[in-house]
Amino acid sequence: MEVESSVLDHCSFNFDQNLRVGVKESKLVVSTLQDVYIDDEEVSSVEIHADGKPRVCWLHPAFGNVVALSTGQAIQLFEGELKKQEYEQEQEWKKVGDVCEISPHRDGIEDICFAPHTFGIAAAVIVNNNRQGDSFASQYLKVVRCDHPLTFSKWSEVSRVNYTVGEEYENAKAVCIAFNPSRFDDPSFVVAGSVKKTGENGEHHYLSLSMYVQSAVGGDFVRLFYHVFDVELEEEREISSVAWAPSSGGEGHTFAIATKTTVHICKHKQFSEEEEEGEVTMEGEYPKEDSDKVVFLEHDIAAVEWNTIGTALIVTGKDGAVVVLRKIDGNEWAPIRYGRKK
C-alpha cells in the first residue's frame, strides 16, 4: 500500500492514562486517546535517532510513566512528567536511562517487550546476530532485568537462547515478541516470525509462532513449542506486531499477529502437564473477505494491542487510524468502533 510521508512506524497504548506513544518522523510522539479518536494536538514529542527498525512500548504503571524505545542499536527509557498549566495539562518527556547498548555494525535489536510488574522491570529482546561463522546463530533471544528500579540502572542478563528451528525449515526469522501479561503464570513470551520453504513452485515464506517459558525461578527460558501456520507471507519480515491477550483461564492463551494488512488470531491449549507442547490453532482473521462486518484500514498495520482484560483488540494503521475488534460469533472478529484523528 502507498503510505503518506508522515507515517506511524510503531505504537503502544497506556489505557490507564488514555495515552498512545508512537514513533513518527524520527520523533517519539505521545498523543491523547479519547474513545478511539487520537487528538491532533500532541502531548509531547522527543527527537530521536533510529539506526534500525524503531519499536516502542510502555512499562507497567507501577514503575511510573515510562516508555522504552528501541532504535536498532540501543534501548532507551523515557519518562514523562506532568506539568500543570492554567487551562491544560502538558507532559515533559526526558531520557532517564538505557536498557542495553549494542555494538554498532554488529548485533542489532529487532523487537522488545516488557514483563508484568511481578517479574520486576524485565524485558525480552530479539537480537540480530551479525557476526559471521557457523558457531553463531543468526538471532538470539535475551531476557534482561533491572537491578536498580528507582534509577533504571544496572541491568543484568537473566537468560539467552539461540533462535533456531527444525531442519525441515529454512531461514527462520524472529520478527516480533510479546510477554505473557498474566502475573499468575510462569514468566513466558511468544515470538512471531517466518520460515522459508522451498518446493516445486519456488520459495515461499510462512507465518510462525513459538513460546518460551522460564524453566525455574531465575533460570533460563526454554522453548515450549514452535508452530508454522498455513499462512503465506509476501516477505520474511512482513509481520508488524504480536500481542498476548490477558489470560482466559482454562480456555488457553490467545495471541494476535499482525501482518501488513491482516490480523491473525490464534490460540494455544495445553490439555495436561504431560502434553507440554499442547495444540496451536488459528482461530480467525480480520478482515475476512466473505464478511459484511469489515472496516478496512487505508494503510498498513503499525501495531496490535489487547485491552487490559483481553476482550477487545486495538488495531492501529500507519496513518494513525484505529479499529477496535471484538469476537462476535464463532471465529468471526468484527469492528465495534473505528476512529482516526479528529
Summary of the structure (lengths in Angstrom):
residues: 342
radius of gyration: 19.5
end to end distance: 23.2
largest distance: 68.9
contacts: 1084
relative contact order: 0.12
helix: 3%
strand: 58%
